[in-house]
Amino acid sequence: MEKSNIKLFLLLSLFYVLILSACNQKEESVDKSGEKEQEKVETLNQEEKEKAETSNSNQDVESIEKISNNEEITEDNHLNTSLTLVLEDVIPRDPSIDHNVYGYELNFILKYINHTDKDIKGFLAETYFYDMFGELVYTLDFKYEWDVIPANGSTNFNTAVDLNQFKDADMRFFNLPFENMTFNYKIKSIIFTDGTSI
């Protein structure tokens, strides 16, 4: 009787070990399939991210190409026909020569011509500077909010931009001779003295 109890105990123990082993294998299988699914999801996410980055990069390249080719800027719109910006001169100021400035600076002599029947209080514009080959050298955001530009009149305006001597793009712009420079712009908004805007 005792031998049969021992046999039964051994059989039950063996059966228990087999069940545990089967459960562990099943858990490992589930873990592995879960890991594979997780890897698939991560791979798909990475592919989507790369596609989005490539798409954004392509859009950026297209935007730069449009700007470089003047396509976007030369579009005739109501804002650009309401106000004309004329770049009359660009004067570089080098601190090693001109002791009245502390850094590299470009002074712009501009004329703003108002083609509307209202006085202009201020405007925002994007400006673009090209070299003699039509290659975009520099872009600047202009914000004008000083003197009123009279209806069907004009205002002369001088402004300056500080440039970083350690940035290649800034120094390329600084060293670009005015006679080799092409200027273009896109008016973003105009605010009139009567409170209206376009």
Z-matrix of the N, CA and C atoms (Angstrom, degrees):
N
C 1 1.454
C 2 1.515 1 110.62
N 3 1.317 2 114.95 1 -40.77
C 4 1.449 3 119.91 2 -179.98
C 5 1.522 4 110.68 3 -65.40
N 6 1.368 5 116.86 4 -37.97
C 7 1.466 6 120.68 5 178.92
C 8 1.521 7 110.07 6 -65.19
N 9 1.326 8 116.69 7 -39.83
C 10 1.455 9 118.67 8 -179.88
C 11 1.530 10 111.17 9 -68.02
N 12 1.334 11 118.52 10 -33.74
C 13 1.466 12 121.37 11 175.70
C 14 1.518 13 110.58 12 -65.76
N 15 1.328 14 115.19 13 -40.03
C 16 1.471 15 119.39 14 178.55
C 17 1.518 16 109.89 15 -64.59
N 18 1.354 17 116.11 16 -43.54
C 19 1.467 18 119.99 17 179.20
C 20 1.528 19 109.96 18 -61.90
N 21 1.324 20 115.10 19 -44.57
C 22 1.460 21 119.57 20 179.71
C 23 1.530 22 110.59 21 -62.07
N 24 1.328 23 116.51 22 -42.50
C 25 1.452 24 121.12 23 178.07
C 26 1.529 25 111.18 24 -61.71
N 27 1.336 26 114.93 25 -44.31
C 28 1.470 27 119.55 26 179.17
C 29 1.530 28 111.05 27 -64.21
N 30 1.328 29 115.96 28 -41.44
C 31 1.465 30 119.59 29 179.12
C 32 1.537 31 110.82 30 -64.20
N 33 1.325 32 115.68 31 -43.60
C 34 1.466 33 119.36 32 178.25
C 35 1.537 34 111.30 33 -63.82
N 36 1.327 35 115.60 34 -40.60
C 37 1.467 36 119.68 35 178.07
C 38 1.525 37 110.91 36 -62.66
N 39 1.327 38 115.25 37 -44.51
C 40 1.465 39 120.79 38 179.24
C 41 1.534 40 110.18 39 -62.70
N 42 1.331 41 114.93 40 -43.93
C 43 1.461 42 120.36 41 178.35
C 44 1.534 43 110.42 42 -60.82
N 45 1.331 44 116.35 43 -42.47
C 46 1.475 45 122.17 44 178.86
C 47 1.532 46 110.65 45 -62.52
N 48 1.356 47 115.19 46 -43.84
C 49 1.477 48 119.98 47 179.15
C 50 1.523 49 109.85 48 -63.23
N 51 1.334 50 117.10 49 -41.37
C 52 1.467 51 120.48 50 178.95
C 53 1.531 52 111.49 51 -63.41
N 54 1.335 53 115.08 52 -42.04
C 55 1.468 54 118.71 53 178.52
C 56 1.527 55 110.40 54 -63.17
N 57 1.336 56 117.03 55 -45.84
C 58 1.472 57 120.57 56 178.07
C 59 1.520 58 111.25 57 -59.71
N 60 1.324 59 115.52 58 -43.03
C 61 1.462 60 120.35 59 -179.53
C 62 1.531 61 110.61 60 -62.41
N 63 1.336 62 115.68 61 -43.31
C 64 1.467 63 120.17 62 179.49
C 65 1.531 64 110.41 63 -64.23
N 66 1.328 65 116.53 64 -41.13
C 67 1.471 66 120.05 65 178.80
C 68 1.519 67 111.23 66 -63.47
N 69 1.343 68 116.09 67 -43.32
C 70 1.470 69 119.75 68 179.39
C 71 1.521 70 111.30 69 -62.03
N 72 1.357 71 115.62 70 -42.05
C 73 1.458 72 119.19 71 179.09
C 74 1.527 73 110.59 72 -63.03
N 75 1.334 74 114.88 73 -40.00
C 76 1.456 75 119.20 74 179.67
C 77 1.531 76 110.00 75 -64.82
N 78 1.357 77 117.17 76 -43.07
C 79 1.468 78 120.95 77 178.10
C 80 1.523 79 110.93 78 -61.71
N 81 1.358 80 115.57 79 -43.23
C 82 1.465 81 118.79 80 178.42
C 83 1.521 82 110.47 81 -62.09
N 84 1.339 83 115.73 82 -40.47
C 85 1.455 84 120.01 83 179.24
C 86 1.524 85 110.43 84 -63.51
N 87 1.350 86 116.13 85 -43.01
C 88 1.463 87 120.43 86 178.26
C 89 1.520 88 110.00 87 -64.40
N 90 1.361 89 116.39 88 -43.88
C 91 1.457 90 120.24 89 178.68
C 92 1.521 91 110.87 90 -59.28
N 93 1.348 92 115.07 91 -46.02
C 94 1.464 93 118.90 92 -178.23
C 95 1.523 94 111.01 93 -64.46
N 96 1.354 95 116.32 94 -42.62
C 97 1.464 96 117.66 95 179.50
C 98 1.524 97 110.09 96 -67.08
N 99 1.338 98 116.38 97 -36.18
C 100 1.464 99 120.14 98 176.24
C 101 1.514 100 111.20 99 -63.51
N 102 1.353 101 115.43 100 -42.37
C 103 1.464 102 119.33 101 178.08
C 104 1.518 103 110.41 102 -62.70
N 105 1.360 104 115.74 103 -40.92
C 106 1.468 105 118.99 104 179.79
C 107 1.522 106 110.48 105 -63.98
N 108 1.334 107 116.71 106 -42.19
C 109 1.460 108 120.28 107 177.93
C 110 1.529 109 110.33 108 -62.53
N 111 1.334 110 116.01 109 -42.52
C 112 1.471 111 120.63 110 179.05
C 113 1.529 112 110.16 111 -61.92
N 114 1.356 113 115.76 112 -42.29
C 115 1.467 114 119.77 113 178.23
C 116 1.527 115 110.61 114 -62.06
N 117 1.371 116 116.15 115 -41.17
C 118 1.465 117 119.70 116 178.66
C 119 1.526 118 110.68 117 -61.44
N 120 1.337 119 115.74 118 -45.35
C 121 1.462 120 120.47 119 -179.97
C 122 1.527 121 110.50 120 -61.57
N 123 1.350 122 116.30 121 -45.10
C 124 1.466 123 120.01 122 179.73
C 125 1.517 124 111.36 123 -62.86
N 126 1.349 125 116.12 124 -40.66
C 127 1.470 126 120.64 125 178.66
C 128 1.528 127 110.05 126 -62.99
N 129 1.353 128 116.17 127 -45.55
C 130 1.465 129 119.41 128 179.08
C 131 1.529 130 111.15 129 -62.62
N 132 1.336 131 116.63 130 -42.51
C 133 1.468 132 120.33 131 177.94
C 134 1.520 133 111.26 132 -60.67
N 135 1.341 134 116.34 133 -42.92
C 136 1.458 135 120.93 134 -179.87
C 137 1.530 136 110.32 135 -64.16
N 138 1.355 137 116.33 136 -42.21
C 139 1.469 138 119.86 137 179.10
C 140 1.523 139 111.09 138 -63.24
N 141 1.353 140 116.36 139 -42.15
C 142 1.463 141 120.31 140 178.53
C 143 1.526 142 110.68 141 -63.25
N 144 1.353 143 115.82 142 -41.81
C 145 1.466 144 120.27 143 179.38
C 146 1.525 145 110.39 144 -62.28
N 147 1.352 146 116.63 145 -43.81
C 148 1.464 147 120.35 146 179.94
C 149 1.522 148 111.05 147 -64.56
N 150 1.354 149 116.22 148 -39.64
C 151 1.467 150 119.54 149 177.76
C 152 1.520 151 110.58 150 -62.08
N 153 1.347 152 115.97 151 -44.19
C 154 1.468 153 120.38 152 -179.93
C 155 1.518 154 110.76 153 -62.93
N 156 1.361 155 116.62 154 -43.10
C 157 1.470 156 119.96 155 179.68
C 158 1.520 157 110.52 156 -63.65
N 159 1.349 158 116.34 157 -41.59
C 160 1.461 159 120.61 158 179.12
C 161 1.521 160 110.21 159 -63.79
N 162 1.343 161 115.41 160 -42.30
C 163 1.461 162 120.10 161 179.01
C 164 1.520 163 110.93 162 -62.14
N 165 1.361 164 116.75 163 -46.24
C 166 1.463 165 120.77 164 178.51
C 167 1.513 166 111.09 165 -62.36
N 168 1.338 167 115.54 166 -41.34
C 169 1.462 168 120.09 167 179.90
C 170 1.529 169 110.24 168 -63.05
N 171 1.346 170 116.17 169 -42.22
C 172 1.462 171 120.26 170 178.61
C 173 1.519 172 110.99 171 -63.72
N 174 1.363 173 116.54 172 -39.56
C 175 1.463 174 119.81 173 177.92
C 176 1.516 175 110.25 174 -64.16
N 177 1.357 176 117.73 175 -41.50
C 178 1.457 177 120.88 176 178.51
C 179 1.523 178 110.85 177 -61.63
N 180 1.350 179 115.73 178 -43.97
C 181 1.470 180 120.21 179 179.88
C 182 1.521 181 109.73 180 -62.14
N 183 1.354 182 116.68 181 -43.05
C 184 1.460 183 120.02 182 179.42
C 185 1.533 184 110.72 183 -62.81
N 186 1.338 185 117.22 184 -41.09
C 187 1.467 186 120.40 185 178.94
C 188 1.511 187 110.66 186 -62.34
N 189 1.346 188 116.12 187 -45.01
C 190 1.464 189 120.36 188 179.60
C 191 1.522 190 110.09 189 -63.20
N 192 1.351 191 116.44 190 -41.39
C 193 1.460 192 119.15 191 179.22
C 194 1.524 193 110.92 192 -63.64
N 195 1.350 194 116.16 193 -40.30
C 196 1.464 195 118.85 194 178.00
C 197 1.520 196 110.56 195 -61.75
N 198 1.323 197 116.23 196 -45.93
C 199 1.469 198 119.79 197 -179.89
C 200 1.519 199 109.64 198 -63.52
N 201 1.354 200 116.17 199 -44.03
C 202 1.460 201 119.73 200 -178.70
C 203 1.525 202 111.40 201 -62.67
N 204 1.315 203 116.72 202 -32.78
C 205 1.453 204 120.10 203 -179.72
C 206 1.529 205 112.85 204 -90.17
N 207 1.335 206 116.29 205 3.95
C 208 1.465 207 122.70 206 179.04
C 209 1.529 208 113.31 207 64.03
N 210 1.352 209 118.56 208 10.85
C 211 1.465 210 120.27 209 -176.89
C 212 1.517 211 111.08 210 -64.71
N 213 1.333 212 115.54 211 -47.97
C 214 1.465 213 120.07 212 -174.99
C 215 1.521 214 111.17 213 -68.74
N 216 1.314 215 117.27 214 -35.86
C 217 1.455 216 121.72 215 -172.37
C 218 1.515 217 111.67 216 -78.91
N 219 1.330 218 117.65 217 -37.12
C 220 1.455 219 120.26 218 -174.46
C 221 1.523 220 112.56 219 -81.39
N 222 1.334 221 117.55 220 0.67
C 223 1.455 222 119.43 221 175.11
C 224 1.527 223 108.04 222 -59.63
N 225 1.328 224 115.02 223 129.61
C 226 1.462 225 119.24 224 -179.15
C 227 1.518 226 107.99 225 -79.27
N 228 1.323 227 116.73 226 114.86
C 229 1.461 228 119.76 227 176.18
C 230 1.518 229 109.25 228 -127.81
N 231 1.311 230 114.23 229 168.00
C 232 1.467 231 121.06 230 -175.25
C 233 1.526 232 111.71 231 -59.97
N 234 1.328 233 117.01 232 -37.33
C 235 1.464 234 120.25 233 -178.90
C 236 1.527 235 111.20 234 -66.21
N 237 1.336 236 116.75 235 -45.97
C 238 1.466 237 120.02 236 -177.55
C 239 1.531 238 112.52 237 -69.73
N 240 1.328 239 117.37 238 -22.66
C 241 1.469 240 118.54 239 177.13
C 242 1.530 241 110.93 240 -88.21
N 243 1.339 242 116.95 241 -12.09
C 244 1.470 243 120.69 242 178.88
C 245 1.519 244 112.05 243 -85.41
N 246 1.327 245 116.14 244 -27.05
C 247 1.465 246 121.11 245 -175.82
C 248 1.523 247 109.62 246 -143.68
N 249 1.318 248 115.84 247 132.16
C 250 1.468 249 121.12 248 178.11
C 251 1.522 250 108.78 249 -112.51
N 252 1.317 251 116.08 250 134.85
C 253 1.462 252 122.04 251 174.26
C 254 1.527 253 107.70 252 -107.54
N 255 1.305 254 116.33 253 126.83
C 256 1.472 255 121.08 254 179.16
C 257 1.528 256 107.60 255 -118.50
N 258 1.318 257 116.03 256 120.79
C 259 1.462 258 121.32 257 175.66
C 260 1.525 259 107.38 258 -89.10
N 261 1.329 260 116.22 259 110.15
C 262 1.462 261 120.09 260 -175.56
C 263 1.519 262 113.01 261 -90.37
N 264 1.340 263 116.99 262 -28.73
C 265 1.466 264 119.24 263 178.53
C 266 1.527 265 109.13 264 -167.52
N 267 1.325 266 114.65 265 155.30
C 268 1.471 267 122.20 266 173.50
C 269 1.527 268 106.49 267 -129.52
N 270 1.328 269 115.68 268 124.63
C 271 1.461 270 120.00 269 -177.13
C 272 1.528 271 109.39 270 -117.14
N 273 1.349 272 116.94 271 112.95
C 274 1.467 273 119.21 272 177.00
C 275 1.527 274 110.60 273 -76.33
N 276 1.328 275 115.70 274 141.17
C 277 1.470 276 120.15 275 177.87
C 278 1.523 277 108.02 276 -125.17
N 279 1.312 278 114.77 277 113.30
C 280 1.462 279 123.83 278 -176.58
C 281 1.529 280 109.14 279 -97.86
N 282 1.336 281 118.89 280 123.69
C 283 1.473 282 120.12 281 -176.76
C 284 1.531 283 113.60 282 -64.55
N 285 1.339 284 117.48 283 -21.54
C 286 1.466 285 118.84 284 179.06
C 287 1.532 286 111.29 285 -75.73
N 288 1.337 287 116.39 286 -18.37
C 289 1.460 288 121.47 287 179.62
C 290 1.530 289 110.95 288 -108.85
N 291 1.329 290 115.93 289 -45.73
C 292 1.464 291 122.54 290 -177.44
C 293 1.530 292 108.72 291 -99.37
N 294 1.315 293 116.68 292 106.71
C 295 1.467 294 121.00 293 -175.32
C 296 1.534 295 112.78 294 -80.13
N 297 1.341 296 117.50 295 3.21
C 298 1.463 297 121.26 296 177.01
C 299 1.532 298 112.34 297 -89.73
N 300 1.334 299 116.72 298 -3.37
C 301 1.469 300 120.70 299 177.46
C 302 1.518 301 109.11 300 -122.47
N 303 1.332 302 115.12 301 152.19
C 304 1.468 303 120.21 302 -177.12
C 305 1.523 304 112.90 303 -99.14
N 306 1.328 305 116.72 304 -15.90
C 307 1.458 306 120.70 305 -179.76
C 308 1.512 307 109.70 306 -147.60
N 309 1.318 308 116.03 307 -179.44
C 310 1.463 309 120.84 308 178.16
C 311 1.521 310 108.51 309 -69.95
N 312 1.323 311 115.41 310 131.58
C 313 1.463 312 120.95 311 -172.44
C 314 1.520 313 109.32 312 -142.97
N 315 1.329 314 115.68 313 144.00
C 316 1.461 315 120.85 314 171.79
C 317 1.523 316 107.89 315 -116.21
N 318 1.323 317 116.51 316 126.86
C 319 1.463 318 121.71 317 176.03
C 320 1.523 319 108.21 318 -99.36
N 321 1.326 320 115.91 319 132.11
C 322 1.458 321 121.98 320 -179.52
C 323 1.525 322 109.04 321 -109.97
N 324 1.312 323 115.21 322 130.65
C 325 1.464 324 120.99 323 173.81
C 326 1.523 325 105.82 324 -106.65
N 327 1.325 326 115.13 325 115.48
C 328 1.461 327 121.43 326 -172.37
C 329 1.531 328 111.40 327 -123.85
N 330 1.314 329 113.26 328 158.29
C 331 1.462 330 119.95 329 172.48
C 332 1.521 331 106.49 330 -130.88
N 333 1.341 332 116.32 331 131.15
C 334 1.459 333 122.18 332 179.05
C 335 1.529 334 107.90 333 -110.11
N 336 1.326 335 116.73 334 124.61
C 337 1.470 336 121.62 335 -178.01
C 338 1.530 337 108.92 336 -113.89
N 339 1.327 338 115.27 337 118.88
C 340 1.464 339 122.85 338 -179.00
C 341 1.531 340 108.69 339 -90.68
N 342 1.344 341 116.94 340 119.73
C 343 1.470 342 121.49 341 -179.27
C 344 1.533 343 111.96 342 -100.57
N 345 1.328 344 117.13 343 9.67
C 346 1.463 345 120.41 344 -177.43
C 347 1.529 346 110.63 345 -102.73
N 348 1.325 347 115.03 346 171.80
C 349 1.473 348 121.11 347 178.49
C 350 1.526 349 111.43 348 -91.75
N 351 1.331 350 117.97 349 11.95
C 352 1.466 351 122.15 350 179.80
C 353 1.520 352 109.58 351 -122.88
N 354 1.331 353 115.98 352 150.57
C 355 1.466 354 120.69 353 174.28
C 356 1.525 355 109.45 354 -72.81
N 357 1.336 356 116.31 355 135.61
C 358 1.464 357 121.09 356 179.29
C 359 1.522 358 109.34 357 -95.51
N 360 1.334 359 114.78 358 126.69
C 361 1.464 360 121.45 359 179.74
C 362 1.531 361 111.03 360 -87.95
N 363 1.331 362 117.06 361 -33.72
C 364 1.467 363 120.98 362 -179.35
C 365 1.514 364 111.33 363 -173.11
N 366 1.334 365 115.91 364 167.31
C 367 1.463 366 120.26 365 177.85
C 368 1.529 367 110.22 366 -156.48
N 369 1.318 368 114.32 367 162.47
C 370 1.467 369 122.67 368 172.62
C 371 1.519 370 107.94 369 -118.81
N 372 1.330 371 116.60 370 139.10
C 373 1.462 372 120.18 371 178.95
C 374 1.522 373 110.03 372 -147.12
N 375 1.322 374 115.24 373 149.82
C 376 1.464 375 121.53 374 168.86
C 377 1.516 376 106.07 375 -99.30
N 378 1.317 377 116.98 376 132.50
C 379 1.470 378 119.93 377 179.69
C 380 1.522 379 109.09 378 -119.02
N 381 1.328 380 114.61 379 148.88
C 382 1.462 381 122.01 380 -174.79
C 383 1.521 382 109.42 381 -131.70
N 384 1.318 383 115.47 382 135.66
C 385 1.458 384 121.49 383 -178.81
C 386 1.528 385 108.61 384 -121.14
N 387 1.325 386 115.93 385 127.77
C 388 1.461 387 122.71 386 -176.65
C 389 1.521 388 110.16 387 -118.72
N 390 1.331 389 114.67 388 154.73
C 391 1.464 390 118.18 389 173.38
C 392 1.527 391 109.03 390 -86.09
N 393 1.316 392 117.13 391 -177.13
C 394 1.470 393 120.96 392 -175.23
C 395 1.531 394 113.34 393 -67.02
N 396 1.348 395 116.73 394 -13.35
C 397 1.462 396 120.89 395 178.79
C 398 1.531 397 111.32 396 -95.69
N 399 1.324 398 116.69 397 2.52
C 400 1.456 399 120.52 398 180.00
C 401 1.517 400 113.62 399 82.87
N 402 1.325 401 116.62 400 12.83
C 403 1.468 402 120.58 401 179.82
C 404 1.528 403 109.42 402 -87.78
N 405 1.334 404 115.72 403 131.53
C 406 1.457 405 120.99 404 -179.60
C 407 1.525 406 109.90 405 -64.87
N 408 1.333 407 116.17 406 125.11
C 409 1.459 408 122.12 407 -178.39
C 410 1.528 409 111.09 408 -104.04
N 411 1.350 410 115.92 409 -39.71
C 412 1.468 411 118.72 410 -173.66
C 413 1.523 412 110.13 411 -157.86
N 414 1.325 413 116.73 412 148.68
C 415 1.465 414 122.11 413 172.85
C 416 1.527 415 108.40 414 -126.03
N 417 1.311 416 115.39 415 145.37
C 418 1.467 417 121.53 416 178.18
C 419 1.515 418 109.50 417 -139.08
N 420 1.325 419 116.15 418 143.07
C 421 1.457 420 121.17 419 170.63
C 422 1.523 421 107.47 420 -92.44
N 423 1.324 422 116.22 421 125.33
C 424 1.462 423 121.20 422 177.92
C 425 1.521 424 108.57 423 -104.41
N 426 1.323 425 115.65 424 136.19
C 427 1.461 426 122.10 425 176.02
C 428 1.526 427 106.44 426 -128.72
N 429 1.314 428 116.12 427 117.63
C 430 1.466 429 120.29 428 -178.84
C 431 1.521 430 108.70 429 -112.51
N 432 1.353 431 116.07 430 126.43
C 433 1.470 432 120.41 431 -179.88
C 434 1.530 433 111.18 432 -151.25
N 435 1.326 434 117.25 433 33.51
C 436 1.460 435 120.76 434 -176.15
C 437 1.526 436 110.70 435 -102.07
N 438 1.317 437 117.63 436 -105.08
C 439 1.463 438 121.03 437 -177.77
C 440 1.529 439 110.64 438 -76.60
N 441 1.312 440 115.05 439 153.97
C 442 1.463 441 120.91 440 176.38
C 443 1.526 442 108.98 441 -71.31
N 444 1.329 443 115.81 442 137.56
C 445 1.465 444 120.40 443 173.85
C 446 1.532 445 105.04 444 -96.24
N 447 1.333 446 117.46 445 111.00
C 448 1.469 447 119.50 446 -171.73
C 449 1.528 448 113.27 447 -64.64
N 450 1.321 449 114.70 448 151.81
C 451 1.468 450 120.95 449 176.87
C 452 1.527 451 109.38 450 -55.41
N 453 1.321 452 115.59 451 132.32
C 454 1.472 453 122.60 452 -178.92
C 455 1.528 454 112.45 453 51.23
N 456 1.325 455 115.38 454 31.91
C 457 1.468 456 120.84 455 179.35
C 458 1.517 457 110.72 456 -132.90
N 459 1.327 458 115.40 457 -165.67
C 460 1.466 459 119.37 458 -177.18
C 461 1.530 460 110.50 459 -144.82
N 462 1.308 461 114.22 460 163.28
C 463 1.464 462 121.96 461 177.73
C 464 1.520 463 108.09 462 -139.12
N 465 1.318 464 116.85 463 137.62
C 466 1.463 465 121.05 464 172.81
C 467 1.519 466 108.37 465 -91.13
N 468 1.311 467 115.93 466 143.51
C 469 1.463 468 119.60 467 -175.95
C 470 1.524 469 109.43 468 -147.46
N 471 1.322 470 115.39 469 134.76
C 472 1.462 471 121.13 470 175.60
C 473 1.520 472 108.39 471 -114.89
N 474 1.321 473 116.10 472 136.42
C 475 1.464 474 121.07 473 177.19
C 476 1.524 475 108.24 474 -145.08
N 477 1.315 476 115.70 475 168.59
C 478 1.466 477 119.56 476 -178.02
C 479 1.518 478 109.66 477 -138.69
N 480 1.324 479 114.76 478 156.82
C 481 1.463 480 120.70 479 174.66
C 482 1.528 481 107.94 480 -130.15
N 483 1.326 482 115.76 481 134.78
C 484 1.467 483 120.87 482 176.16
C 485 1.518 484 108.85 483 -85.75
N 486 1.313 485 115.63 484 138.66
C 487 1.460 486 120.93 485 -179.30
C 488 1.525 487 109.95 486 -118.47
N 489 1.327 488 114.12 487 151.15
C 490 1.459 489 120.80 488 -178.83
C 491 1.529 490 108.76 489 -93.41
N 492 1.322 491 116.58 490 117.56
C 493 1.469 492 120.59 491 -177.15
C 494 1.531 493 112.66 492 -65.41
N 495 1.337 494 117.78 493 -14.39
C 496 1.454 495 121.20 494 -178.72
C 497 1.527 496 112.61 495 -95.63
N 498 1.328 497 117.17 496 0.29
C 499 1.473 498 121.14 497 177.73
C 500 1.519 499 108.67 498 -104.89
N 501 1.323 500 116.00 499 125.01
C 502 1.467 501 120.99 500 -178.99
C 503 1.532 502 111.61 501 -58.79
N 504 1.353 503 116.32 502 -43.22
C 505 1.468 504 119.58 503 -177.90
C 506 1.524 505 110.52 504 -62.38
N 507 1.318 506 116.61 505 -41.77
C 508 1.474 507 120.42 506 179.56
C 509 1.527 508 111.29 507 -63.32
N 510 1.325 509 116.57 508 -44.35
C 511 1.466 510 119.56 509 -177.72
C 512 1.530 511 111.65 510 -72.74
N 513 1.321 512 116.36 511 -29.85
C 514 1.474 513 118.56 512 175.27
C 515 1.531 514 109.26 513 -64.63
N 516 1.331 515 115.77 514 -42.05
C 517 1.457 516 120.94 515 177.75
C 518 1.531 517 110.44 516 -64.80
N 519 1.318 518 116.57 517 -44.07
C 520 1.472 519 121.79 518 -179.88
C 521 1.531 520 111.09 519 -58.79
N 522 1.324 521 116.51 520 -39.33
C 523 1.465 522 121.47 521 -175.66
C 524 1.529 523 113.97 522 -89.30
N 525 1.340 524 117.47 523 -0.04
C 526 1.466 525 120.31 524 179.24
C 527 1.527 526 109.25 525 -77.14
N 528 1.346 527 118.62 526 116.07
C 529 1.471 528 120.15 527 -178.73
C 530 1.531 529 111.12 528 -65.11
N 531 1.315 530 115.96 529 142.12
C 532 1.467 531 120.95 530 -178.17
C 533 1.525 532 111.68 531 -56.35
N 534 1.338 533 117.01 532 -38.83
C 535 1.469 534 119.96 533 -178.10
C 536 1.532 535 112.66 534 -67.40
N 537 1.343 536 117.24 535 -18.35
C 538 1.468 537 120.75 536 177.71
C 539 1.536 538 111.70 537 -100.79
N 540 1.321 539 116.93 538 6.63
C 541 1.467 540 122.17 539 -173.88
C 542 1.526 541 110.79 540 -99.34
N 543 1.327 542 115.23 541 137.02
C 544 1.458 543 121.21 542 171.40
C 545 1.525 544 107.37 543 -113.66
N 546 1.331 545 115.52 544 134.68
C 547 1.469 546 121.64 545 -175.76
C 548 1.525 547 109.44 546 -115.06
N 549 1.316 548 115.88 547 135.90
C 550 1.449 549 120.44 548 174.75
C 551 1.519 550 108.51 549 -142.86
N 552 1.312 551 117.12 550 166.72
C 553 1.463 552 119.27 551 -175.49
C 554 1.521 553 110.29 552 -156.44
N 555 1.321 554 114.00 553 164.77
C 556 1.459 555 121.75 554 173.48
C 557 1.523 556 106.75 555 -138.13
N 558 1.325 557 116.90 556 116.96
C 559 1.465 558 121.48 557 178.07
C 560 1.528 559 108.21 558 -73.75
N 561 1.324 560 116.57 559 128.64
C 562 1.468 561 121.71 560 -178.95
C 563 1.529 562 111.58 561 -95.30
N 564 1.321 563 117.75 562 -38.70
C 565 1.465 564 120.68 563 177.97
C 566 1.519 565 109.55 564 -161.28
N 567 1.331 566 115.01 565 152.44
C 568 1.465 567 122.20 566 177.54
C 569 1.522 568 107.58 567 -130.73
N 570 1.321 569 116.04 568 133.70
C 571 1.463 570 120.93 569 176.94
C 572 1.533 571 108.07 570 -116.25
N 573 1.332 572 115.81 571 129.41
C 574 1.458 573 121.63 572 -178.41
C 575 1.524 574 110.45 573 -96.34
N 576 1.317 575 115.99 574 161.14
C 577 1.472 576 120.21 575 -178.58
C 578 1.530 577 112.44 576 -66.38
N 579 1.335 578 117.35 577 -20.18
C 580 1.474 579 119.21 578 179.17
C 581 1.525 580 112.55 579 -82.94
N 582 1.340 581 115.79 580 3.42
C 583 1.460 582 120.08 581 178.00
C 584 1.511 583 114.88 582 93.94
N 585 1.331 584 117.15 583 -9.91
C 586 1.467 585 119.88 584 178.42
C 587 1.534 586 109.29 585 -83.17
N 588 1.306 587 115.45 586 164.55
C 589 1.474 588 119.58 587 179.68
C 590 1.525 589 110.08 588 -150.35
N 591 1.301 590 115.08 589 159.76
C 592 1.469 591 120.87 590 173.38
C 593 1.523 592 108.75 591 -133.51
